[in-house]
Amino acid sequence: MHEMDSFGLYPASLGKILFIEQPQFLRFLYVNQAISSKNFVTSFWKSLQRYLEMEELGECELGTHKYWEIRYNNELKEFKNNGDPGEIWFGEDIVDRILRWFGKNLDKIGKNSKILDVGCGNGMLLIDMSNEGFTNLYGVDYSLQAIELAKSIADKHTKNINYSVCDILSGLNDIFFIIHDKGTYDAISLSKNSFNNRNKYIENVFECLEDNGYLFITSCNWTQSELEQHFINKFILFEVIPTPQFKFGGKIGNVVTSVVFKKK
Ligand SMILES: C[S@@+](CC[C@H](N)C(=O)[O-])C[C@H]1O[C@@H](n2cnc3c(N)ncnc32)[C@H](O)[C@@H]1O
């Protein structure tokens, strides 16, 4: 994180923004509606502060298609050999908490709503949802191997889940009432050009969510306030799903953040 209280940082950061990150910053001003704002100077200043507060995570292999293809190819072999479905990202406890939220909000959701798990991986969350009686389930992932694995697992459980290979950054030709994401926005945040990719992701999930629908994001890379900040132009925080907390140096933090957004 940048030290916002050390004022001396501004000249150096401003130089870096003006000379190196100019296209990215201009896009940020546009996305944050500072360019079209009547009070441009105030909006520009606020946006600059926000921009400095937001730091990209940096590129790593978890942000590449190749990584996921190799990983799921291995998991598919394991599944065929010994029936192990592979990793439950962020653990069973987080999945239970998400399912409990669905259980408590059945009056708003119903069991036949169209639900998409974006970046579904092995599809285990959809299997759990199907076990809970949800009927209209979709999973997409940009890894062909992930979709092969998810289909093989669903076949074994005789579950009727609609799976397809799709890169969310290229958009989806469908509309859903619920979009669920556990770890996919995180993976995209670790990709090359993560800033642009994160914004593309936000635009695309906005486009394929019903106006009164819900977007679930579970992340281990971003805090609740960072997620709110990223999604601020298109989404409003509806609820925070409680996740285990830790206390350090008098401050309380979460290892994993799980939030529910609604469209603005
Ligand atoms: C951390 S894993 C989580 C998988 C699954 N959601 C789970 O909880 O087990 C991230 C997933 O996002 C997928 N992914 C990453 N970028 C994607 C993109 N642009 N479009 C679709 N899926 C993507 C990866 O293939 C991987 O399955």
Ligand as a Chemical Component Dictionary entry (heavy atoms), coordinates in Angstrom:
data_LIG
# 
_chem_comp.id                   LIG 
_chem_comp.type                 NON-POLYMER 
_chem_comp.pdbx_formal_charge   0 
_chem_comp.three_letter_code    LIG 
# 
loop_
_chem_comp_atom.comp_id 
_chem_comp_atom.atom_id 
_chem_comp_atom.alt_atom_id 
_chem_comp_atom.type_symbol 
_chem_comp_atom.charge 
_chem_comp_atom.model_Cartn_x 
_chem_comp_atom.model_Cartn_y 
_chem_comp_atom.model_Cartn_z 
_chem_comp_atom.pdbx_ordinal 
LIG C1  C1  C 0  -8.703  -20.026 -7.654  1  
LIG S1  S1  S 1  -9.473  -20.929 -8.929  2  
LIG C2  C2  C 0  -11.091 -21.098 -8.246  3  
LIG C3  C3  C 0  -11.910 -22.177 -8.892  4  
LIG C4  C4  C 0  -13.324 -22.350 -8.314  5  
LIG N1  N1  N 0  -14.063 -21.110 -8.366  6  
LIG C5  C5  C 0  -13.268 -22.859 -6.895  7  
LIG O1  O1  O 0  -13.638 -22.138 -5.981  8  
LIG O2  O2  O -1 -12.847 -24.010 -6.727  9  
LIG C6  C6  C 0  -9.687  -19.674 -10.179 10 
LIG C7  C7  C 0  -10.449 -20.142 -11.393 11 
LIG O3  O3  O 0  -10.683 -19.046 -12.262 12 
LIG C8  C8  C 0  -10.557 -19.516 -13.596 13 
LIG N2  N2  N 0  -10.318 -18.317 -14.436 14 
LIG C9  C9  C 0  -9.277  -17.454 -14.362 15 
LIG N3  N3  N 0  -9.414  -16.479 -15.270 16 
LIG C10 C10 C 0  -10.579 -16.710 -15.920 17 
LIG C11 C11 C 0  -11.263 -16.043 -16.972 18 
LIG N4  N4  N 0  -10.762 -14.940 -17.537 19 
LIG N5  N5  N 0  -12.454 -16.544 -17.397 20 
LIG C12 C12 C 0  -12.959 -17.672 -16.836 21 
LIG N6  N6  N 0  -12.337 -18.360 -15.858 22 
LIG C13 C13 C 0  -11.167 -17.888 -15.388 23 
LIG C14 C14 C 0  -9.403  -20.507 -13.524 24 
LIG O4  O4  O 0  -9.341  -21.379 -14.627 25 
LIG C15 C15 C 0  -9.736  -21.213 -12.206 26 
LIG O5  O5  O 0  -10.609 -22.274 -12.400 27 
# 
loop_
_chem_comp_bond.comp_id 
_chem_comp_bond.atom_id_1 
_chem_comp_bond.atom_id_2 
_chem_comp_bond.value_order 
_chem_comp_bond.pdbx_ordinal 
LIG C1  S1  SING 1  
LIG S1  C2  SING 2  
LIG S1  C6  SING 3  
LIG C2  C3  SING 4  
LIG C3  C4  SING 5  
LIG C4  N1  SING 6  
LIG C4  C5  SING 7  
LIG C5  O1  DOUB 8  
LIG C5  O2  SING 9  
LIG C6  C7  SING 10 
LIG C7  O3  SING 11 
LIG C7  C15 SING 12 
LIG O3  C8  SING 13 
LIG C8  N2  SING 14 
LIG C8  C14 SING 15 
LIG N2  C9  SING 16 
LIG N2  C13 SING 17 
LIG C9  N3  DOUB 18 
LIG N3  C10 SING 19 
LIG C10 C11 SING 20 
LIG C10 C13 DOUB 21 
LIG C11 N4  SING 22 
LIG C11 N5  DOUB 23 
LIG N5  C12 SING 24 
LIG C12 N6  DOUB 25 
LIG N6  C13 SING 26 
LIG C14 O4  SING 27 
LIG C14 C15 SING 28 
LIG C15 O5  SING 29 
# 
